Amino acid sequence: MEPEILELERFLPYRLYRLADTVSREFSKIYKERHGLTRPEWRTLSGLGQRGTMTATELGEQSAMHKTKVSRAVAELERRRWLTRNPDRNDRRIEHLALTRAGLAAYREMVSLANAFERELLARLSAEERAAIVKGVAALEGRLGGAWAKY
């Protein structure tokens, strides 16, 4: 009897990873070209733009980034003067991060570009395919749970 072989090209988790990575890389071209942002910087900018004030820990949870990536992204956005850090009144180890006016302006500009990218991506599918992928992704997120599922 031959040993069982895993065909990665047919293995759903691998296919989802590859698809997510490909889509992410395509979108990253837009924010890299427009503002010279890395993926962690974009995720930090978008998290703060969406939620307002957050801690680095909250950003890491929301964006599924390791704390070192969050830390580097925060430092770079602060260097650009797109982000401010405010120490917590009760615990000096915690900083509340927020976008500055310049950071918020960059975020708002990127929102329209992100929405256009998503529309163009979904336009490659039929209406039936769009509905199926939205429903399928939501179902997997709901069944798998985890902190990211609430976002």
C-alpha positions in Angstrom: 0.0 0.0 0.0 1.4 3.4 -1.0 1.7 6.1 1.6 -0.9 8.8 1.6 0.2 12.0 0.0 -1.2 15.4 0.7 -1.8 17.4 -2.5 -1.3 20.9 -1.4 -3.0 22.3 -4.5 -6.2 20.6 -3.4 -5.9 21.2 0.4 -8.3 23.9 1.3 -6.3 25.5 4.1 -3.3 25.9 1.7 -5.5 27.2 -1.1 -7.1 29.8 1.3 -3.6 30.8 2.5 -2.3 31.2 -1.1 -5.4 33.1 -2.2 -5.3 35.5 0.8 -1.6 36.1 0.3 -2.1 36.8 -3.4 -4.9 39.2 -2.8 -3.0 40.9 0.0 0.1 41.3 -2.2 -2.0 42.8 -5.0 -3.6 45.3 -2.6 -0.2 46.1 -1.0 1.0 47.4 -4.3 -1.6 50.2 -4.0 -0.6 51.4 -0.5 3.1 50.9 -1.1 2.9 53.0 -4.2 0.7 55.6 -2.7 2.4 56.0 0.7 5.3 53.7 0.9 3.6 51.6 3.6 4.4 48.0 4.5 1.7 45.5 5.3 2.0 45.9 9.1 2.0 49.7 8.7 -1.2 49.5 6.6 -2.8 47.2 9.1 -2.0 49.5 11.9 -3.2 52.6 10.0 -6.4 50.9 9.1 -7.0 49.5 12.5 -6.7 52.9 14.2 -8.6 54.5 11.4 -11.5 52.1 11.9 -11.5 51.9 15.7 -10.0 55.2 16.8 -7.8 54.8 19.9 -6.3 51.3 20.5 -3.5 49.8 22.5 -0.7 47.9 20.7 -2.0 44.7 22.2 -5.5 45.4 20.7 -3.9 46.2 17.4 -2.1 42.9 17.4 -5.2 41.0 18.1 -7.3 42.8 15.6 -4.7 42.5 12.8 -3.3 39.1 13.7 0.2 40.6 13.9 3.0 39.7 16.2 3.9 42.3 18.8 7.2 43.1 17.2 5.6 43.9 13.8 3.0 46.1 15.6 5.8 47.9 17.5 7.8 48.6 14.3 4.7 49.8 12.5 3.7 52.1 15.3 7.3 53.5 15.4 7.2 54.2 11.7 3.8 55.8 11.7 4.8 57.9 14.7 8.0 58.9 12.8 5.7 60.1 9.9 3.7 62.0 12.5 0.6 59.9 11.6 0.2 58.5 15.0 0.4 59.6 18.7 1.0 57.6 21.8 -0.7 58.6 25.1 0.2 56.8 28.3 -2.6 55.2 30.3 -3.4 57.1 33.5 -3.6 53.9 35.6 -0.9 51.8 34.0 2.2 53.5 32.5 3.1 50.3 30.6 0.1 50.8 28.4 -0.1 53.4 25.6 -3.2 54.4 23.8 -2.5 54.9 20.1 -4.4 57.3 17.8 -4.1 58.7 14.4 -3.1 62.4 14.0 -4.9 64.6 11.4 -2.3 63.6 8.8 -2.7 59.9 9.6 -6.5 60.2 9.5 -6.2 61.9 6.1 -4.0 59.2 4.8 -6.4 56.6 6.1 -9.4 58.2 4.5 -7.7 58.4 1.2 -6.8 54.7 1.5 -10.4 53.7 2.4 -11.6 54.8 -1.1 -8.7 53.0 -2.7 -9.4 49.8 -0.7 -13.1 49.9 -1.5 -12.3 50.3 -5.2 -9.8 47.4 -5.0 -12.5 45.2 -3.4 -15.1 46.2 -6.0 -12.7 45.4 -8.8 -11.7 42.1 -7.2 -15.3 41.0 -6.8 -16.2 42.2 -10.3 -14.2 39.3 -11.6 -16.9 36.9 -10.2 -20.5 36.5 -11.2 -23.2 37.7 -8.8 -23.7 34.1 -7.7 -20.0 33.5 -7.1 -19.8 36.7 -5.1 -22.7 35.7 -2.9 -21.2 32.2 -2.4 -17.8 33.5 -1.4 -19.1 36.0 1.0 -21.4 33.4 2.6 -18.7 30.7 2.7 -16.1 33.0 4.3 -18.6 34.2 6.9 -19.6 30.6 7.7 -16.0 29.5 8.2 -15.2 32.6 10.4 -18.3 31.9 12.5 -17.5 28.2 12.9 -13.8 28.7 13.7 -14.4 31.5 16.1 -11.4 33.2 17.6 -10.8 36.8 18.5 -10.5 37.8 14.8 -14.0 36.5 14.0 -15.6 39.5 15.8 -13.9 41.9 13.4 
